Amino acid sequence: MEEQTERPNNHRPIPKLFYDDLTGAKMSHCISCEQDLLHNDIPYFIEKAIKPQLGYEVYATIFEYAMCVNCMQQHKSKISASSMANINKYFQEQIDLSRRQYLVANELFDDLNLWLEYCVATDKHIKSIGECQIYAQCLGDQLVMGECPYMISGEALDAVVGLLSAETIDGFNKLKDELVGPSEFQDLLKGGPRVLL
Ligand SMILES: [Zn+2]
């Protein structure tokens, strides 16, 4: 009981949507350093690329992974300064933060749909999107709600990729091959870099 009352208000048990679709269980290890994420105190991110057919009810998973903040920072530090500046500019211009601020201010942490229904950049609804990525920030078996979770459409990701330097794209591709393997995810490779955005 005590633990329950101490849980921060914006924490919720990780929803099934962010489970490992391959095993049906919670993601348990960092894809990069392989440390245990469920029994440690290190914050981590879950990223999934999916092709929705009936919104989040029916979808195909293109890839999915969890990564601890340390590895995330390490990989992000490899993005060139110019690419990073372009990415930040794009998000500043495209992302309307007012919806998230409203959700946080009103503590609407129980309805995941409110957080994931619309692309953060294009505002398109999940049911009108062919491909997208969803992101969650977690701690142990809890979802930490605030900046995440969010959904970004393939269309918006393509726009972001267009802003990256050749060097950064090359770096992403290498990282992707290293982490997910080149042969398993042909779809993903065709679509260009899809990691760490
Ligand atoms: Zn790690």
Boltz pocket constraint, residues with backbone or C-beta under 6 A from the ligand:
constraints:
  - pocket:
      binder: B
      contacts: [[A, 30], [A, 31], [A, 32], [A, 33], [A, 34], [A, 35], [A, 67], [A, 68], [A, 69], [A, 70], [A, 71], [A, 72]]
      max_distance: 6.0
